[in-house]
């Protein structure tokens, strides 16, 4: 951002299907100030959206990818094309992906992650919860900011 221009915000979400993180994204897009921000919403797979984001002034890009792990090159391509000031990620596995590959993106970009669940509870469902926890502890410090929905979630992330 330079000389009073808008902050370029690139907002990432896996889907816009029914869920709390998806609802957050739709409300965020509805109420963010478009006088201060130039917003581009990137959805990994927008095939069956429950929430529709059609606000004038917000660009929506559908990467048409079924899995986060298949999307690295497309994510990099979008970031390179948009040249955002801020990358805002909204889902646990997408957050981890951005944290791990943060060094593959330009250094001046600020990375913000919004956690959508309590990590210690969420990782129990993974086949290798110890690996997920290890990766989070190692790489989440690469974010410029982490947004938690409450103090319990914050304490869980810190511990």
Phi and psi in radians as a Rosetta constraint file:
Dihedral C 1 N 2 CA 2 C 2 CIRCULARHARMONIC -2.423 0.35
Dihedral N 2 CA 2 C 2 N 3 CIRCULARHARMONIC 2.528 0.35
Dihedral C 2 N 3 CA 3 C 3 CIRCULARHARMONIC 0.881 0.35
Dihedral N 3 CA 3 C 3 N 4 CIRCULARHARMONIC 0.809 0.35
Dihedral C 3 N 4 CA 4 C 4 CIRCULARHARMONIC 1.317 0.35
Dihedral N 4 CA 4 C 4 N 5 CIRCULARHARMONIC 0.165 0.35
Dihedral C 4 N 5 CA 5 C 5 CIRCULARHARMONIC -1.307 0.35
Dihedral N 5 CA 5 C 5 N 6 CIRCULARHARMONIC 2.960 0.35
Dihedral C 5 N 6 CA 6 C 6 CIRCULARHARMONIC -1.206 0.35
Dihedral N 6 CA 6 C 6 N 7 CIRCULARHARMONIC 2.617 0.35
Dihedral C 6 N 7 CA 7 C 7 CIRCULARHARMONIC -1.382 0.35
Dihedral N 7 CA 7 C 7 N 8 CIRCULARHARMONIC 2.175 0.35
Dihedral C 7 N 8 CA 8 C 8 CIRCULARHARMONIC -1.440 0.35
Dihedral N 8 CA 8 C 8 N 9 CIRCULARHARMONIC 1.998 0.35
Dihedral C 8 N 9 CA 9 C 9 CIRCULARHARMONIC -1.958 0.35
Dihedral N 9 CA 9 C 9 N 10 CIRCULARHARMONIC 2.157 0.35
Dihedral C 9 N 10 CA 10 C 10 CIRCULARHARMONIC -1.889 0.35
Dihedral N 10 CA 10 C 10 N 11 CIRCULARHARMONIC 1.977 0.35
Dihedral C 10 N 11 CA 11 C 11 CIRCULARHARMONIC -1.851 0.35
Dihedral N 11 CA 11 C 11 N 12 CIRCULARHARMONIC 2.165 0.35
Dihedral C 11 N 12 CA 12 C 12 CIRCULARHARMONIC -1.967 0.35
Dihedral N 12 CA 12 C 12 N 13 CIRCULARHARMONIC 2.381 0.35
Dihedral C 12 N 13 CA 13 C 13 CIRCULARHARMONIC -2.546 0.35
Dihedral N 13 CA 13 C 13 N 14 CIRCULARHARMONIC 2.550 0.35
Dihedral C 13 N 14 CA 14 C 14 CIRCULARHARMONIC -1.143 0.35
Dihedral N 14 CA 14 C 14 N 15 CIRCULARHARMONIC -0.765 0.35
Dihedral C 14 N 15 CA 15 C 15 CIRCULARHARMONIC -2.578 0.35
Dihedral N 15 CA 15 C 15 N 16 CIRCULARHARMONIC 3.058 0.35
Dihedral C 15 N 16 CA 16 C 16 CIRCULARHARMONIC -2.080 0.35
Dihedral N 16 CA 16 C 16 N 17 CIRCULARHARMONIC 0.483 0.35
Dihedral C 16 N 17 CA 17 C 17 CIRCULARHARMONIC -1.275 0.35
Dihedral N 17 CA 17 C 17 N 18 CIRCULARHARMONIC 3.090 0.35
Dihedral C 17 N 18 CA 18 C 18 CIRCULARHARMONIC -1.161 0.35
Dihedral N 18 CA 18 C 18 N 19 CIRCULARHARMONIC 2.165 0.35
Dihedral C 18 N 19 CA 19 C 19 CIRCULARHARMONIC 2.999 0.35
Dihedral N 19 CA 19 C 19 N 20 CIRCULARHARMONIC 2.912 0.35
Dihedral C 19 N 20 CA 20 C 20 CIRCULARHARMONIC -1.177 0.35
Dihedral N 20 CA 20 C 20 N 21 CIRCULARHARMONIC -0.773 0.35
Dihedral C 20 N 21 CA 21 C 21 CIRCULARHARMONIC -1.132 0.35
Dihedral N 21 CA 21 C 21 N 22 CIRCULARHARMONIC -0.666 0.35
Dihedral C 21 N 22 CA 22 C 22 CIRCULARHARMONIC -1.176 0.35
Dihedral N 22 CA 22 C 22 N 23 CIRCULARHARMONIC -0.686 0.35
Dihedral C 22 N 23 CA 23 C 23 CIRCULARHARMONIC -1.100 0.35
Dihedral N 23 CA 23 C 23 N 24 CIRCULARHARMONIC -0.745 0.35
Dihedral C 23 N 24 CA 24 C 24 CIRCULARHARMONIC -0.984 0.35
Dihedral N 24 CA 24 C 24 N 25 CIRCULARHARMONIC -0.818 0.35
Dihedral C 24 N 25 CA 25 C 25 CIRCULARHARMONIC -1.057 0.35
Dihedral N 25 CA 25 C 25 N 26 CIRCULARHARMONIC -0.777 0.35
Dihedral C 25 N 26 CA 26 C 26 CIRCULARHARMONIC -1.134 0.35
Dihedral N 26 CA 26 C 26 N 27 CIRCULARHARMONIC -0.718 0.35
Dihedral C 26 N 27 CA 27 C 27 CIRCULARHARMONIC -1.208 0.35
Dihedral N 27 CA 27 C 27 N 28 CIRCULARHARMONIC -0.690 0.35
Dihedral C 27 N 28 CA 28 C 28 CIRCULARHARMONIC -1.011 0.35
Dihedral N 28 CA 28 C 28 N 29 CIRCULARHARMONIC -0.812 0.35
Dihedral C 28 N 29 CA 29 C 29 CIRCULARHARMONIC -1.171 0.35
Dihedral N 29 CA 29 C 29 N 30 CIRCULARHARMONIC -0.552 0.35
Dihedral C 29 N 30 CA 30 C 30 CIRCULARHARMONIC -1.228 0.35
Dihedral N 30 CA 30 C 30 N 31 CIRCULARHARMONIC -0.635 0.35
Dihedral C 30 N 31 CA 31 C 31 CIRCULARHARMONIC -1.926 0.35
Dihedral N 31 CA 31 C 31 N 32 CIRCULARHARMONIC -0.092 0.35
Dihedral C 31 N 32 CA 32 C 32 CIRCULARHARMONIC -1.188 0.35
Dihedral N 32 CA 32 C 32 N 33 CIRCULARHARMONIC 2.529 0.35
Dihedral C 32 N 33 CA 33 C 33 CIRCULARHARMONIC -1.302 0.35
Dihedral N 33 CA 33 C 33 N 34 CIRCULARHARMONIC 2.007 0.35
Dihedral C 33 N 34 CA 34 C 34 CIRCULARHARMONIC -1.439 0.35
Dihedral N 34 CA 34 C 34 N 35 CIRCULARHARMONIC -0.048 0.35
Dihedral C 34 N 35 CA 35 C 35 CIRCULARHARMONIC -1.381 0.35
Dihedral N 35 CA 35 C 35 N 36 CIRCULARHARMONIC -0.489 0.35
Dihedral C 35 N 36 CA 36 C 36 CIRCULARHARMONIC -1.768 0.35
Dihedral N 36 CA 36 C 36 N 37 CIRCULARHARMONIC -0.451 0.35
Dihedral C 36 N 37 CA 37 C 37 CIRCULARHARMONIC -2.197 0.35
Dihedral N 37 CA 37 C 37 N 38 CIRCULARHARMONIC 2.431 0.35
Dihedral C 37 N 38 CA 38 C 38 CIRCULARHARMONIC -1.756 0.35
Dihedral N 38 CA 38 C 38 N 39 CIRCULARHARMONIC 1.928 0.35
Dihedral C 38 N 39 CA 39 C 39 CIRCULARHARMONIC -1.848 0.35
Dihedral N 39 CA 39 C 39 N 40 CIRCULARHARMONIC 2.335 0.35
Dihedral C 39 N 40 CA 40 C 40 CIRCULARHARMONIC -2.230 0.35
Dihedral N 40 CA 40 C 40 N 41 CIRCULARHARMONIC 2.097 0.35
Dihedral C 40 N 41 CA 41 C 41 CIRCULARHARMONIC -1.691 0.35
Dihedral N 41 CA 41 C 41 N 42 CIRCULARHARMONIC 2.186 0.35
Dihedral C 41 N 42 CA 42 C 42 CIRCULARHARMONIC -1.954 0.35
Dihedral N 42 CA 42 C 42 N 43 CIRCULARHARMONIC 2.098 0.35
Dihedral C 42 N 43 CA 43 C 43 CIRCULARHARMONIC -1.940 0.35
Dihedral N 43 CA 43 C 43 N 44 CIRCULARHARMONIC 2.201 0.35
Dihedral C 43 N 44 CA 44 C 44 CIRCULARHARMONIC -1.095 0.35
Dihedral N 44 CA 44 C 44 N 45 CIRCULARHARMONIC -0.727 0.35
Dihedral C 44 N 45 CA 45 C 45 CIRCULARHARMONIC -2.546 0.35
Dihedral N 45 CA 45 C 45 N 46 CIRCULARHARMONIC 1.852 0.35
Dihedral C 45 N 46 CA 46 C 46 CIRCULARHARMONIC -1.854 0.35
Dihedral N 46 CA 46 C 46 N 47 CIRCULARHARMONIC 0.578 0.35
Dihedral C 46 N 47 CA 47 C 47 CIRCULARHARMONIC -1.158 0.35
Dihedral N 47 CA 47 C 47 N 48 CIRCULARHARMONIC -0.736 0.35
Dihedral C 47 N 48 CA 48 C 48 CIRCULARHARMONIC -2.279 0.35
Dihedral N 48 CA 48 C 48 N 49 CIRCULARHARMONIC 1.210 0.35
Dihedral C 48 N 49 CA 49 C 49 CIRCULARHARMONIC -1.273 0.35
Dihedral N 49 CA 49 C 49 N 50 CIRCULARHARMONIC 2.447 0.35
Dihedral C 49 N 50 CA 50 C 50 CIRCULARHARMONIC -1.579 0.35
Dihedral N 50 CA 50 C 50 N 51 CIRCULARHARMONIC -0.725 0.35
Dihedral C 50 N 51 CA 51 C 51 CIRCULARHARMONIC -1.702 0.35
Dihedral N 51 CA 51 C 51 N 52 CIRCULARHARMONIC 2.322 0.35
Dihedral C 51 N 52 CA 52 C 52 CIRCULARHARMONIC -1.889 0.35
Dihedral N 52 CA 52 C 52 N 53 CIRCULARHARMONIC 2.218 0.35
Dihedral C 52 N 53 CA 53 C 53 CIRCULARHARMONIC -1.917 0.35
Dihedral N 53 CA 53 C 53 N 54 CIRCULARHARMONIC 1.865 0.35
Dihedral C 53 N 54 CA 54 C 54 CIRCULARHARMONIC -2.353 0.35
Dihedral N 54 CA 54 C 54 N 55 CIRCULARHARMONIC 0.507 0.35
Dihedral C 54 N 55 CA 55 C 55 CIRCULARHARMONIC -1.235 0.35
Dihedral N 55 CA 55 C 55 N 56 CIRCULARHARMONIC 2.241 0.35
Dihedral C 55 N 56 CA 56 C 56 CIRCULARHARMONIC -1.008 0.35
Dihedral N 56 CA 56 C 56 N 57 CIRCULARHARMONIC 2.387 0.35
Dihedral C 56 N 57 CA 57 C 57 CIRCULARHARMONIC 1.720 0.35
Dihedral N 57 CA 57 C 57 N 58 CIRCULARHARMONIC -0.179 0.35
Dihedral C 57 N 58 CA 58 C 58 CIRCULARHARMONIC -1.944 0.35
Dihedral N 58 CA 58 C 58 N 59 CIRCULARHARMONIC 2.046 0.35
Dihedral C 58 N 59 CA 59 C 59 CIRCULARHARMONIC -1.412 0.35
Dihedral N 59 CA 59 C 59 N 60 CIRCULARHARMONIC 2.399 0.35
Dihedral C 59 N 60 CA 60 C 60 CIRCULARHARMONIC -2.087 0.35
Dihedral N 60 CA 60 C 60 N 61 CIRCULARHARMONIC 2.208 0.35
Dihedral C 60 N 61 CA 61 C 61 CIRCULARHARMONIC -2.039 0.35
Dihedral N 61 CA 61 C 61 N 62 CIRCULARHARMONIC 2.215 0.35
Dihedral C 61 N 62 CA 62 C 62 CIRCULARHARMONIC -1.811 0.35
Dihedral N 62 CA 62 C 62 N 63 CIRCULARHARMONIC 1.989 0.35
Dihedral C 62 N 63 CA 63 C 63 CIRCULARHARMONIC -1.360 0.35
Dihedral N 63 CA 63 C 63 N 64 CIRCULARHARMONIC -0.230 0.35
Dihedral C 63 N 64 CA 64 C 64 CIRCULARHARMONIC 0.940 0.35
Dihedral N 64 CA 64 C 64 N 65 CIRCULARHARMONIC 0.786 0.35
Dihedral C 64 N 65 CA 65 C 65 CIRCULARHARMONIC -1.969 0.35
Dihedral N 65 CA 65 C 65 N 66 CIRCULARHARMONIC 2.348 0.35
Dihedral C 65 N 66 CA 66 C 66 CIRCULARHARMONIC -1.442 0.35
Dihedral N 66 CA 66 C 66 N 67 CIRCULARHARMONIC -0.413 0.35
Dihedral C 66 N 67 CA 67 C 67 CIRCULARHARMONIC -2.318 0.35
Dihedral N 67 CA 67 C 67 N 68 CIRCULARHARMONIC 2.511 0.35
Dihedral C 67 N 68 CA 68 C 68 CIRCULARHARMONIC -1.052 0.35
Dihedral N 68 CA 68 C 68 N 69 CIRCULARHARMONIC -0.711 0.35
Dihedral C 68 N 69 CA 69 C 69 CIRCULARHARMONIC -1.133 0.35
Dihedral N 69 CA 69 C 69 N 70 CIRCULARHARMONIC -0.289 0.35
Dihedral C 69 N 70 CA 70 C 70 CIRCULARHARMONIC -1.632 0.35
Dihedral N 70 CA 70 C 70 N 71 CIRCULARHARMONIC 0.036 0.35
Dihedral C 70 N 71 CA 71 C 71 CIRCULARHARMONIC -1.868 0.35
Dihedral N 71 CA 71 C 71 N 72 CIRCULARHARMONIC 0.040 0.35
Dihedral C 71 N 72 CA 72 C 72 CIRCULARHARMONIC -0.944 0.35
Dihedral N 72 CA 72 C 72 N 73 CIRCULARHARMONIC -0.858 0.35
Dihedral C 72 N 73 CA 73 C 73 CIRCULARHARMONIC -1.161 0.35
Dihedral N 73 CA 73 C 73 N 74 CIRCULARHARMONIC -0.634 0.35
Dihedral C 73 N 74 CA 74 C 74 CIRCULARHARMONIC -1.203 0.35
Dihedral N 74 CA 74 C 74 N 75 CIRCULARHARMONIC -0.679 0.35
Dihedral C 74 N 75 CA 75 C 75 CIRCULARHARMONIC -1.070 0.35
Dihedral N 75 CA 75 C 75 N 76 CIRCULARHARMONIC -0.817 0.35
Dihedral C 75 N 76 CA 76 C 76 CIRCULARHARMONIC -1.069 0.35
Dihedral N 76 CA 76 C 76 N 77 CIRCULARHARMONIC -0.700 0.35
Dihedral C 76 N 77 CA 77 C 77 CIRCULARHARMONIC -1.108 0.35
Dihedral N 77 CA 77 C 77 N 78 CIRCULARHARMONIC -0.753 0.35
Dihedral C 77 N 78 CA 78 C 78 CIRCULARHARMONIC -1.143 0.35
Dihedral N 78 CA 78 C 78 N 79 CIRCULARHARMONIC -0.780 0.35
Dihedral C 78 N 79 CA 79 C 79 CIRCULARHARMONIC -1.068 0.35
Dihedral N 79 CA 79 C 79 N 80 CIRCULARHARMONIC -0.737 0.35
Dihedral C 79 N 80 CA 80 C 80 CIRCULARHARMONIC -1.124 0.35
Dihedral N 80 CA 80 C 80 N 81 CIRCULARHARMONIC -0.707 0.35
Dihedral C 80 N 81 CA 81 C 81 CIRCULARHARMONIC -1.213 0.35
Dihedral N 81 CA 81 C 81 N 82 CIRCULARHARMONIC -0.755 0.35
Dihedral C 81 N 82 CA 82 C 82 CIRCULARHARMONIC -1.416 0.35
Dihedral N 82 CA 82 C 82 N 83 CIRCULARHARMONIC -0.550 0.35
Dihedral C 82 N 83 CA 83 C 83 CIRCULARHARMONIC 0.892 0.35
Dihedral N 83 CA 83 C 83 N 84 CIRCULARHARMONIC 1.095 0.35
Dihedral C 83 N 84 CA 84 C 84 CIRCULARHARMONIC -1.313 0.35
Dihedral N 84 CA 84 C 84 N 85 CIRCULARHARMONIC 2.788 0.35
Dihedral C 84 N 85 CA 85 C 85 CIRCULARHARMONIC -1.476 0.35
Dihedral N 85 CA 85 C 85 N 86 CIRCULARHARMONIC -0.585 0.35
Dihedral C 85 N 86 CA 86 C 86 CIRCULARHARMONIC -2.353 0.35
Dihedral N 86 CA 86 C 86 N 87 CIRCULARHARMONIC 2.355 0.35
Dihedral C 86 N 87 CA 87 C 87 CIRCULARHARMONIC -1.927 0.35
Dihedral N 87 CA 87 C 87 N 88 CIRCULARHARMONIC 2.178 0.35
Dihedral C 87 N 88 CA 88 C 88 CIRCULARHARMONIC -2.105 0.35
Dihedral N 88 CA 88 C 88 N 89 CIRCULARHARMONIC 2.040 0.35
Dihedral C 88 N 89 CA 89 C 89 CIRCULARHARMONIC -1.906 0.35
Dihedral N 89 CA 89 C 89 N 90 CIRCULARHARMONIC 2.545 0.35
Dihedral C 89 N 90 CA 90 C 90 CIRCULARHARMONIC -2.181 0.35
Dihedral N 90 CA 90 C 90 N 91 CIRCULARHARMONIC 0.111 0.35
Dihedral C 90 N 91 CA 91 C 91 CIRCULARHARMONIC -2.358 0.35
Dihedral N 91 CA 91 C 91 N 92 CIRCULARHARMONIC 2.562 0.35
Dihedral C 91 N 92 CA 92 C 92 CIRCULARHARMONIC -0.905 0.35
Dihedral N 92 CA 92 C 92 N 93 CIRCULARHARMONIC -0.954 0.35
Dihedral C 92 N 93 CA 93 C 93 CIRCULARHARMONIC -1.216 0.35
Dihedral N 93 CA 93 C 93 N 94 CIRCULARHARMONIC -0.561 0.35
Dihedral C 93 N 94 CA 94 C 94 CIRCULARHARMONIC -1.221 0.35
Dihedral N 94 CA 94 C 94 N 95 CIRCULARHARMONIC -0.664 0.35
Dihedral C 94 N 95 CA 95 C 95 CIRCULARHARMONIC -1.046 0.35
Dihedral N 95 CA 95 C 95 N 96 CIRCULARHARMONIC -0.810 0.35
Dihedral C 95 N 96 CA 96 C 96 CIRCULARHARMONIC -1.092 0.35
Dihedral N 96 CA 96 C 96 N 97 CIRCULARHARMONIC -0.698 0.35
Dihedral C 96 N 97 CA 97 C 97 CIRCULARHARMONIC -1.052 0.35
Dihedral N 97 CA 97 C 97 N 98 CIRCULARHARMONIC -0.845 0.35
Dihedral C 97 N 98 CA 98 C 98 CIRCULARHARMONIC -1.123 0.35
Dihedral N 98 CA 98 C 98 N 99 CIRCULARHARMONIC -0.659 0.35
Dihedral C 98 N 99 CA 99 C 99 CIRCULARHARMONIC -1.112 0.35
Dihedral N 99 CA 99 C 99 N 100 CIRCULARHARMONIC -0.793 0.35
Dihedral C 99 N 100 CA 100 C 100 CIRCULARHARMONIC -1.121 0.35
Dihedral N 100 CA 100 C 100 N 101 CIRCULARHARMONIC -0.746 0.35
Dihedral C 100 N 101 CA 101 C 101 CIRCULARHARMONIC -1.729 0.35
Dihedral N 101 CA 101 C 101 N 102 CIRCULARHARMONIC 0.288 0.35
Dihedral C 101 N 102 CA 102 C 102 CIRCULARHARMONIC -0.930 0.35
Dihedral N 102 CA 102 C 102 N 103 CIRCULARHARMONIC -0.689 0.35
Dihedral C 102 N 103 CA 103 C 103 CIRCULARHARMONIC -1.190 0.35
Dihedral N 103 CA 103 C 103 N 104 CIRCULARHARMONIC -0.169 0.35
Dihedral C 103 N 104 CA 104 C 104 CIRCULARHARMONIC -1.563 0.35
Dihedral N 104 CA 104 C 104 N 105 CIRCULARHARMONIC 0.023 0.35
Dihedral C 104 N 105 CA 105 C 105 CIRCULARHARMONIC -2.013 0.35
Dihedral N 105 CA 105 C 105 N 106 CIRCULARHARMONIC 2.739 0.35
Dihedral C 105 N 106 CA 106 C 106 CIRCULARHARMONIC -0.968 0.35
Dihedral N 106 CA 106 C 106 N 107 CIRCULARHARMONIC 2.443 0.35
Dihedral C 106 N 107 CA 107 C 107 CIRCULARHARMONIC -1.184 0.35
Dihedral N 107 CA 107 C 107 N 108 CIRCULARHARMONIC -0.417 0.35
Dihedral C 107 N 108 CA 108 C 108 CIRCULARHARMONIC -1.358 0.35
Dihedral N 108 CA 108 C 108 N 109 CIRCULARHARMONIC -0.209 0.35
Dihedral C 108 N 109 CA 109 C 109 CIRCULARHARMONIC -1.292 0.35
Dihedral N 109 CA 109 C 109 N 110 CIRCULARHARMONIC 2.338 0.35
Dihedral C 109 N 110 CA 110 C 110 CIRCULARHARMONIC -1.544 0.35
Dihedral N 110 CA 110 C 110 N 111 CIRCULARHARMONIC 2.333 0.35
Dihedral C 110 N 111 CA 111 C 111 CIRCULARHARMONIC -1.943 0.35
Dihedral N 111 CA 111 C 111 N 112 CIRCULARHARMONIC 2.199 0.35
Dihedral C 111 N 112 CA 112 C 112 CIRCULARHARMONIC -2.141 0.35
Dihedral N 112 CA 112 C 112 N 113 CIRCULARHARMONIC 2.357 0.35
Dihedral C 112 N 113 CA 113 C 113 CIRCULARHARMONIC -2.116 0.35
Dihedral N 113 CA 113 C 113 N 114 CIRCULARHARMONIC 2.391 0.35
Dihedral C 113 N 114 CA 114 C 114 CIRCULARHARMONIC -1.922 0.35
Dihedral N 114 CA 114 C 114 N 115 CIRCULARHARMONIC 2.044 0.35
Dihedral C 114 N 115 CA 115 C 115 CIRCULARHARMONIC -1.354 0.35
Dihedral N 115 CA 115 C 115 N 116 CIRCULARHARMONIC 2.381 0.35
Dihedral C 115 N 116 CA 116 C 116 CIRCULARHARMONIC -1.889 0.35
Dihedral N 116 CA 116 C 116 N 117 CIRCULARHARMONIC -0.028 0.35
Dihedral C 116 N 117 CA 117 C 117 CIRCULARHARMONIC -2.692 0.35
Dihedral N 117 CA 117 C 117 N 118 CIRCULARHARMONIC 2.976 0.35
Dihedral C 117 N 118 CA 118 C 118 CIRCULARHARMONIC -1.424 0.35
Dihedral N 118 CA 118 C 118 N 119 CIRCULARHARMONIC 2.025 0.35
Dihedral C 118 N 119 CA 119 C 119 CIRCULARHARMONIC -1.037 0.35
Dihedral N 119 CA 119 C 119 N 120 CIRCULARHARMONIC -0.769 0.35
Dihedral C 119 N 120 CA 120 C 120 CIRCULARHARMONIC -1.102 0.35
Dihedral N 120 CA 120 C 120 N 121 CIRCULARHARMONIC -0.533 0.35
Dihedral C 120 N 121 CA 121 C 121 CIRCULARHARMONIC -1.410 0.35
Dihedral N 121 CA 121 C 121 N 122 CIRCULARHARMONIC -0.746 0.35
Dihedral C 121 N 122 CA 122 C 122 CIRCULARHARMONIC -1.115 0.35
Dihedral N 122 CA 122 C 122 N 123 CIRCULARHARMONIC -0.645 0.35
Dihedral C 122 N 123 CA 123 C 123 CIRCULARHARMONIC -1.243 0.35
Dihedral N 123 CA 123 C 123 N 124 CIRCULARHARMONIC -0.288 0.35
Dihedral C 123 N 124 CA 124 C 124 CIRCULARHARMONIC -1.075 0.35
Dihedral N 124 CA 124 C 124 N 125 CIRCULARHARMONIC -0.443 0.35
Dihedral C 124 N 125 CA 125 C 125 CIRCULARHARMONIC -1.422 0.35
Dihedral N 125 CA 125 C 125 N 126 CIRCULARHARMONIC -0.238 0.35
Dihedral C 125 N 126 CA 126 C 126 CIRCULARHARMONIC -1.349 0.35
Dihedral N 126 CA 126 C 126 N 127 CIRCULARHARMONIC 2.654 0.35
Dihedral C 126 N 127 CA 127 C 127 CIRCULARHARMONIC -1.211 0.35
Dihedral N 127 CA 127 C 127 N 128 CIRCULARHARMONIC -0.490 0.35
Dihedral C 127 N 128 CA 128 C 128 CIRCULARHARMONIC -2.252 0.35
Dihedral N 128 CA 128 C 128 N 129 CIRCULARHARMONIC 1.271 0.35
Dihedral C 128 N 129 CA 129 C 129 CIRCULARHARMONIC -1.065 0.35
Dihedral N 129 CA 129 C 129 N 130 CIRCULARHARMONIC -0.585 0.35
Dihedral C 129 N 130 CA 130 C 130 CIRCULARHARMONIC -1.125 0.35
Dihedral N 130 CA 130 C 130 N 131 CIRCULARHARMONIC -0.621 0.35
Dihedral C 130 N 131 CA 131 C 131 CIRCULARHARMONIC -1.218 0.35
Dihedral N 131 CA 131 C 131 N 132 CIRCULARHARMONIC -0.761 0.35
Dihedral C 131 N 132 CA 132 C 132 CIRCULARHARMONIC -1.038 0.35
Dihedral N 132 CA 132 C 132 N 133 CIRCULARHARMONIC -0.796 0.35
Dihedral C 132 N 133 CA 133 C 133 CIRCULARHARMONIC -1.107 0.35
Dihedral N 133 CA 133 C 133 N 134 CIRCULARHARMONIC -0.723 0.35
Dihedral C 133 N 134 CA 134 C 134 CIRCULARHARMONIC -1.077 0.35
Dihedral N 134 CA 134 C 134 N 135 CIRCULARHARMONIC -0.806 0.35
Dihedral C 134 N 135 CA 135 C 135 CIRCULARHARMONIC -1.100 0.35
Dihedral N 135 CA 135 C 135 N 136 CIRCULARHARMONIC -0.707 0.35
Dihedral C 135 N 136 CA 136 C 136 CIRCULARHARMONIC -1.109 0.35
Dihedral N 136 CA 136 C 136 N 137 CIRCULARHARMONIC -0.813 0.35
Dihedral C 136 N 137 CA 137 C 137 CIRCULARHARMONIC -1.088 0.35
Dihedral N 137 CA 137 C 137 N 138 CIRCULARHARMONIC -0.660 0.35
Dihedral C 137 N 138 CA 138 C 138 CIRCULARHARMONIC -1.308 0.35
Dihedral N 138 CA 138 C 138 N 139 CIRCULARHARMONIC -0.740 0.35
Dihedral C 138 N 139 CA 139 C 139 CIRCULARHARMONIC -1.800 0.35
Dihedral N 139 CA 139 C 139 N 140 CIRCULARHARMONIC -0.386 0.35
Dihedral C 139 N 140 CA 140 C 140 CIRCULARHARMONIC -1.126 0.35
Dihedral N 140 CA 140 C 140 N 141 CIRCULARHARMONIC -0.378 0.35
Dihedral C 140 N 141 CA 141 C 141 CIRCULARHARMONIC -1.180 0.35
Dihedral N 141 CA 141 C 141 N 142 CIRCULARHARMONIC -0.176 0.35
Dihedral C 141 N 142 CA 142 C 142 CIRCULARHARMONIC -1.318 0.35
Dihedral N 142 CA 142 C 142 N 143 CIRCULARHARMONIC -0.261 0.35
Dihedral C 142 N 143 CA 143 C 143 CIRCULARHARMONIC -1.302 0.35
Dihedral N 143 CA 143 C 143 N 144 CIRCULARHARMONIC 2.535 0.35
Dihedral C 143 N 144 CA 144 C 144 CIRCULARHARMONIC -1.323 0.35
Dihedral N 144 CA 144 C 144 N 145 CIRCULARHARMONIC -0.480 0.35
Dihedral C 144 N 145 CA 145 C 145 CIRCULARHARMONIC -2.700 0.35
Dihedral N 145 CA 145 C 145 N 146 CIRCULARHARMONIC 2.471 0.35
Dihedral C 145 N 146 CA 146 C 146 CIRCULARHARMONIC -2.062 0.35
Dihedral N 146 CA 146 C 146 N 147 CIRCULARHARMONIC 2.294 0.35
Dihedral C 146 N 147 CA 147 C 147 CIRCULARHARMONIC -1.860 0.35
Dihedral N 147 CA 147 C 147 N 148 CIRCULARHARMONIC 2.185 0.35
Dihedral C 147 N 148 CA 148 C 148 CIRCULARHARMONIC -1.964 0.35
Dihedral N 148 CA 148 C 148 N 149 CIRCULARHARMONIC 2.645 0.35
Dihedral C 148 N 149 CA 149 C 149 CIRCULARHARMONIC -1.461 0.35
Dihedral N 149 CA 149 C 149 N 150 CIRCULARHARMONIC -0.134 0.35
Dihedral C 149 N 150 CA 150 C 150 CIRCULARHARMONIC -3.029 0.35
Dihedral N 150 CA 150 C 150 N 151 CIRCULARHARMONIC 3.026 0.35
Dihedral C 150 N 151 CA 151 C 151 CIRCULARHARMONIC -1.207 0.35
Dihedral N 151 CA 151 C 151 N 152 CIRCULARHARMONIC -0.586 0.35
Dihedral C 151 N 152 CA 152 C 152 CIRCULARHARMONIC -1.102 0.35
Dihedral N 152 CA 152 C 152 N 153 CIRCULARHARMONIC -0.754 0.35
Dihedral C 152 N 153 CA 153 C 153 CIRCULARHARMONIC -1.113 0.35
Dihedral N 153 CA 153 C 153 N 154 CIRCULARHARMONIC -0.707 0.35
Dihedral C 153 N 154 CA 154 C 154 CIRCULARHARMONIC -1.095 0.35
Dihedral N 154 CA 154 C 154 N 155 CIRCULARHARMONIC -0.823 0.35
Dihedral C 154 N 155 CA 155 C 155 CIRCULARHARMONIC -1.103 0.35
Dihedral N 155 CA 155 C 155 N 156 CIRCULARHARMONIC -0.658 0.35
Dihedral C 155 N 156 CA 156 C 156 CIRCULARHARMONIC -1.121 0.35
Dihedral N 156 CA 156 C 156 N 157 CIRCULARHARMONIC -0.690 0.35
Dihedral C 156 N 157 CA 157 C 157 CIRCULARHARMONIC -1.210 0.35
Dihedral N 157 CA 157 C 157 N 158 CIRCULARHARMONIC -0.653 0.35
Dihedral C 157 N 158 CA 158 C 158 CIRCULARHARMONIC -1.246 0.35
Dihedral N 158 CA 158 C 158 N 159 CIRCULARHARMONIC -0.615 0.35
